[in-house]
Amino acid sequence: MSVQSPEPITYSSRHKLGRLLWGVISVLLYRPTPRNCHAWRRFLLKCFGAKIGPGAKPFPAARIWAPWDLTMEKNSTLGDYVDCYTQAPIILREGCTVSQYTFLCTGTHDYTRLELPHLVAPIEIGKYAWVTAQCFIGPGVTVGEGAVVGVRSSVFADVPPWTVVAGTPAKVMKKREITDGK
Protein backbone atom coordinates (compact mmCIF):
# COMPACT_ATOMS: atom_id res chain seq x y z
CA MET A 1 0.00 0.00 0.00
CA SER A 2 1.40 3.35 -1.01
CA VAL A 3 0.12 6.88 -0.77
CA GLN A 4 0.88 9.43 -3.45
CA SER A 5 3.20 12.21 -2.34
CA PRO A 6 1.22 15.44 -2.01
CA GLU A 7 2.17 18.33 -4.27
CA PRO A 8 2.53 22.01 -3.25
CA ILE A 9 -0.41 24.16 -4.40
CA THR A 10 -1.42 27.80 -4.90
CA TYR A 11 -4.77 29.09 -6.18
CA SER A 12 -5.45 31.67 -8.90
CA SER A 13 -7.88 34.55 -8.57
CA ARG A 14 -10.14 32.77 -11.07
CA HIS A 15 -10.19 29.67 -8.86
CA LYS A 16 -11.05 31.76 -5.79
CA LEU A 17 -13.82 33.58 -7.68
CA GLY A 18 -15.22 30.22 -8.86
CA ARG A 19 -15.32 28.96 -5.27
CA LEU A 20 -17.07 32.15 -4.17
CA LEU A 21 -19.71 31.79 -6.89
CA TRP A 22 -20.17 28.09 -6.08
CA GLY A 23 -20.58 28.99 -2.41
CA VAL A 24 -23.47 31.31 -3.23
CA ILE A 25 -25.13 28.82 -5.63
CA SER A 26 -24.62 26.01 -3.13
CA VAL A 27 -26.35 27.92 -0.32
CA LEU A 28 -29.20 29.24 -2.48
CA LEU A 29 -29.90 26.42 -4.97
CA TYR A 30 -28.11 23.19 -3.95
CA ARG A 31 -28.45 22.71 -0.19
CA PRO A 32 -32.13 23.72 0.28
CA THR A 33 -33.40 21.11 -2.19
CA PRO A 34 -35.50 18.09 -1.14
CA ARG A 35 -33.48 14.91 -0.56
CA ASN A 36 -34.80 13.15 -3.70
CA CYS A 37 -33.85 15.97 -6.13
CA HIS A 38 -30.58 14.33 -7.17
CA ALA A 39 -31.06 15.27 -10.84
CA TRP A 40 -31.19 18.98 -9.98
CA ARG A 41 -28.03 18.75 -7.85
CA ARG A 42 -26.28 16.74 -10.60
CA PHE A 43 -27.18 19.56 -13.01
CA LEU A 44 -25.79 22.26 -10.70
CA LEU A 45 -22.57 20.33 -10.12
CA LYS A 46 -22.14 19.81 -13.87
CA CYS A 47 -22.62 23.56 -14.43
CA PHE A 48 -19.54 24.05 -12.24
CA GLY A 49 -17.44 21.47 -14.08
CA ALA A 50 -18.06 18.32 -12.02
CA LYS A 51 -18.12 15.07 -13.95
CA ILE A 52 -21.35 13.38 -12.86
CA GLY A 53 -22.64 10.05 -14.16
CA PRO A 54 -26.26 8.93 -14.50
CA GLY A 55 -27.93 7.85 -11.30
CA ALA A 56 -25.32 9.54 -9.08
CA LYS A 57 -26.81 10.69 -5.78
CA PRO A 58 -25.25 13.84 -4.34
CA PHE A 59 -27.29 14.54 -1.18
CA PRO A 60 -28.22 18.14 -0.31
CA ALA A 61 -26.17 18.50 2.88
CA ALA A 62 -22.94 17.31 1.21
CA ARG A 63 -20.33 20.09 1.18
CA ILE A 64 -18.19 20.34 -1.96
CA TRP A 65 -15.31 22.80 -1.87
CA ALA A 66 -14.58 23.01 -5.62
CA PRO A 67 -17.03 20.99 -7.77
CA TRP A 68 -14.78 21.09 -10.86
CA ASP A 69 -12.48 18.63 -9.05
CA LEU A 70 -15.29 16.15 -8.26
CA THR A 71 -16.09 13.05 -10.32
CA MET A 72 -19.11 10.91 -9.43
CA GLU A 73 -19.52 7.93 -11.71
CA LYS A 74 -22.77 6.08 -12.40
CA ASN A 75 -24.83 5.24 -9.29
CA SER A 76 -22.29 6.58 -6.80
CA THR A 77 -23.56 8.21 -3.61
CA LEU A 78 -22.29 11.21 -1.67
CA GLY A 79 -24.21 11.21 1.62
CA ASP A 80 -25.45 14.08 3.74
CA TYR A 81 -22.82 16.07 5.64
CA VAL A 82 -19.94 14.52 3.68
CA ASP A 83 -17.23 17.16 3.39
CA CYS A 84 -15.47 16.95 0.01
CA TYR A 85 -12.39 19.10 0.41
CA THR A 86 -11.62 19.01 -3.30
CA GLN A 87 -8.34 20.87 -3.33
CA ALA A 88 -7.26 18.01 -5.62
CA PRO A 89 -9.53 15.62 -7.54
CA ILE A 90 -11.91 13.35 -5.67
CA ILE A 91 -13.15 10.44 -7.77
CA LEU A 92 -16.11 8.30 -6.72
CA ARG A 93 -16.22 5.22 -8.93
CA GLU A 94 -19.36 3.44 -10.09
CA GLY A 95 -21.69 2.19 -7.37
CA CYS A 96 -19.61 3.38 -4.41
CA THR A 97 -21.13 4.99 -1.33
CA VAL A 98 -19.64 7.62 0.95
CA SER A 99 -21.85 7.79 4.04
CA GLN A 100 -22.82 10.74 6.21
CA TYR A 101 -20.37 12.92 8.13
CA THR A 102 -17.31 11.56 6.31
CA PHE A 103 -14.43 13.93 5.53
CA LEU A 104 -12.66 13.41 2.17
CA CYS A 105 -9.58 15.59 2.65
CA THR A 106 -7.21 16.14 -0.29
CA GLY A 107 -5.17 18.86 1.45
CA THR A 108 -2.52 18.91 4.14
CA HIS A 109 0.64 20.81 5.11
CA ASP A 110 4.30 19.85 5.15
CA TYR A 111 4.94 19.90 8.90
CA THR A 112 8.69 19.30 8.33
CA ARG A 113 9.05 22.89 7.12
CA LEU A 114 8.53 25.95 9.32
CA GLU A 115 6.46 27.74 6.67
CA LEU A 116 4.05 24.73 6.52
CA PRO A 117 3.54 24.75 2.74
CA HIS A 118 0.16 23.57 1.58
CA LEU A 119 0.14 20.17 -0.17
CA VAL A 120 -2.60 18.31 -2.04
CA ALA A 121 -3.13 14.82 -3.45
CA PRO A 122 -6.22 13.18 -5.03
CA ILE A 123 -8.57 10.66 -3.42
CA GLU A 124 -10.24 7.78 -5.25
CA ILE A 125 -13.05 5.59 -3.89
CA GLY A 126 -13.27 2.37 -5.93
CA LYS A 127 -16.24 0.71 -7.60
CA TYR A 128 -18.77 -0.72 -5.12
CA ALA A 129 -16.69 0.43 -2.13
CA TRP A 130 -18.43 1.73 0.98
CA VAL A 131 -16.97 4.39 3.22
CA THR A 132 -19.24 4.20 6.26
CA ALA A 133 -20.25 7.06 8.58
CA GLN A 134 -17.88 9.58 10.14
CA CYS A 135 -14.69 8.42 8.45
CA PHE A 136 -11.62 10.46 7.52
CA ILE A 137 -9.94 9.73 4.18
CA GLY A 138 -6.60 11.50 3.81
CA PRO A 139 -4.79 12.99 0.82
CA GLY A 140 -3.53 10.56 -1.81
CA VAL A 141 -5.60 7.59 -0.59
CA THR A 142 -7.25 5.07 -2.89
CA VAL A 143 -9.98 2.90 -1.38
CA GLY A 144 -9.96 -0.23 -3.55
CA GLU A 145 -12.87 -1.75 -5.43
CA GLY A 146 -15.43 -3.37 -3.13
CA ALA A 147 -13.62 -2.34 0.06
CA VAL A 148 -15.47 -1.28 3.23
CA VAL A 149 -14.11 1.35 5.60
CA GLY A 150 -15.59 0.84 9.08
CA VAL A 151 -17.39 3.53 11.07
CA ARG A 152 -15.22 6.39 12.36
CA SER A 153 -12.07 5.03 10.77
CA SER A 154 -9.17 7.22 9.69
CA VAL A 155 -7.51 6.14 6.45
CA PHE A 156 -4.00 7.39 5.63
CA ALA A 157 -2.85 4.59 3.26
CA ASP A 158 -4.43 2.79 0.32
CA VAL A 159 -7.11 0.21 1.12
CA PRO A 160 -6.78 -3.08 -0.80
CA PRO A 161 -9.74 -4.17 -2.95
CA TRP A 162 -12.43 -6.35 -1.34
CA THR A 163 -11.22 -5.89 2.22
CA VAL A 164 -12.80 -4.50 5.38
CA VAL A 165 -10.69 -1.97 7.26
CA ALA A 166 -11.35 -0.21 10.55
CA GLY A 167 -9.65 1.86 13.22
CA THR A 168 -7.38 4.85 13.53
CA PRO A 169 -5.26 4.38 11.60
CA ALA A 170 -7.35 1.91 9.62
CA LYS A 171 -6.06 -1.66 9.50
CA VAL A 172 -7.27 -4.62 7.45
CA MET A 173 -9.76 -6.66 9.49
CA LYS A 174 -10.78 -9.28 6.94
CA LYS A 175 -11.66 -9.96 3.33
CA ARG A 176 -15.07 -8.79 2.13
CA GLU A 177 -17.08 -11.69 0.82
CA ILE A 178 -20.33 -11.13 -1.04
CA THR A 179 -23.20 -13.55 -0.42
CA ASP A 180 -26.53 -13.97 -2.18
CA GLY A 181 -28.39 -13.02 1.02
CA LYS A 182 -29.91 -16.43 1.72
N, C-alpha and C positions, 0 to 999 in steps of 0.2 A: 504494500500500500504506500503510495506516494502522494504528496500534496504539491501542487504547482507552486513555484516561488512567486509570491506577489510582486507586482510591478509598481514603481512610483507613479503617481497620478497628479495632474492638475486639471482644472476645469475652465473652459472658455466662457466668455460672457454669454455666448449663444446657448451653451449648455445650461447655465444658471437661469437665463430667461425662460428656456423651455421648462425647467423644473418649476419655476414660479407660475407659469401658465398652467402646467399640469396640476399644481397644487390648488389653484382656483377651480379648475374644471372638476377635479376630484371631489372637492368639498361640495360644489354646487350640483353636479350632475352624476357623479359615480356613486359616492357613499350613501346618499339618501334613497337609493332605489330599492324596491322590494327584492327580497332574497332570490326569487325565481327569475329575475330579469337579466340572466347571464348574457343573452344576445346583445342587449344594450351596452353592457359593460365591455363585452368583446369589441363592439364597434368603437367605443371611446378609446380603449387601449390601442386599437389599430390606428386610429386617427393620430395617435402620438408615437407611432412607429413600432409598437409591439407586434411580434409575430404570434398570431393566435389561431389555433386550429379549430375545426368544427367540433362542437360539443364541449369545448373547454368551459370550465365553471370558475370564473373569478368571482368570489363572494364580495358583497358590498363593503364589509369592514376590513378587507385586506388593504394594507398600505403598500404602495409601490412608489419608490423614490424616483426612478427615471424609467418610464414604461418602454422607451426605445431600446432598453437593454434586457427586456423580458421576452422570453419565448415560452408559450404554452402550447404544446402539441395536442392533437386530437384527444378529447375526453380526459384531459388532465384537470386537476382541481386545486385551487388556491383558496383555502378556508378562511373564515372570518378571523380577523385580528392577526393574520400572518403579516409579518413585516419583511417586505422584500427590499433590502438595502442594495439596490441595483447600481452600485458604483462600477461594477463590471457585469458582464452578462450572467443572467440566471436562466437556466434552461430546464423546463419541466417536460420530460418526455411523455409519450403517449400513455394514457391510463394511470399516471401516477397521482398520488394524493399528498398534499401538504396540509396537515390538520391545524386547527385553531391555535393561536398564540405562539406559533413557531417563528423564529427569527432566522432568516436567510441572510447572512452577513458577508458581503463580498469585500468589505474594507477592513483595514487594520492599520497599525503604525509599526515602524521599525524601532522597537524599544532599545536596540543596541546603539542607537545614535541619539545624542542629546537633543537634536532638533525634531526628533520623532516624525520623520517623513511619512506621509500617507502612502499606503500600499493597497493595491487591489488585486483580486484574482477571481475568476468565474466559479460559479457553482452549477453542478448538473445533477438533477434527480432523475434516475433511470426509469425506463418503462416499467409500469406496474409496481413501482416502489411505493412505500407508504412511510412518510415521516409523520409520526403521531404527534399528539398535542404537546405544546410547550417545549419544543426542542430548539437547540441552537446548532446551526450548520455554519461552519466557519469558511473563510476564504479559501478557494482552490479545491474544495471537497467535491468528489463525485460519489453519489450514493448509487450503487450498482443496480442493474435491472432486478426487479422483484424483491429487493431488500426491504426490511422493516427496521425503522429506527424507533426504539422504545420511548415511552413517555418521559419527558423531561431530560432526555439525553443531550449531551454536548458532543458534537462530532467535529474533530480536528484533522482526521485522516480519512482517506477513501474507504468506503464501505464495500466489501466484496458483493457480487451479485448473489441473490437468493440466500442471504443470511439474515439473521435477526441480531441486531446490536442494541446495547443498552448501557447506561451509566455515564459518568463524567470522569474522565473521558470515556466515550463509548468503546465497548469491547464486544467482540463476537461472542454471542451466547449459544447459538446453534444454527443449523441450516434451516431455511424456510422450505417446508414441504407443502405442496398444494394437494388438497384432497377433494373428492367430489361432493363432500358434505353429507354423506350417508353413514 
